[in-house]
Amino acid sequence: EVVYIPRIPIKPSDVPFGFERLQFPVKLAFTFTINKSQGKCTGLLLDPMCFSHGQLYVACSRGGDPKNLYIYCPNGKTKNIVYPQALK
């Protein structure tokens, strides 16, 4: 899917001279995998549900101290999907 991001003209008013710049409306962000997050202070965004068996458990258990875990779940709940085939 192609998404077009328009450039936005910015005209600062807090400088003694006038100028205009074109800027893309993007924000710098960093990410890493659940497995790489071991021992880190992490936050979880549970907007899409966890997609493999045990992924939610692994994500929650990587931080070590529960005080280092922050979970954002927009609808208030998520599913830890367990496939019956994995339990056989």
Secondary structure, DSSP 8 states (H G I E B T S, - for coil): -------EEE--SSSSS---EEE----------TGGGTTS-EEEE-SS---STTHHHHHHHTTSSGGGEEEE-TTS-------GGGG-
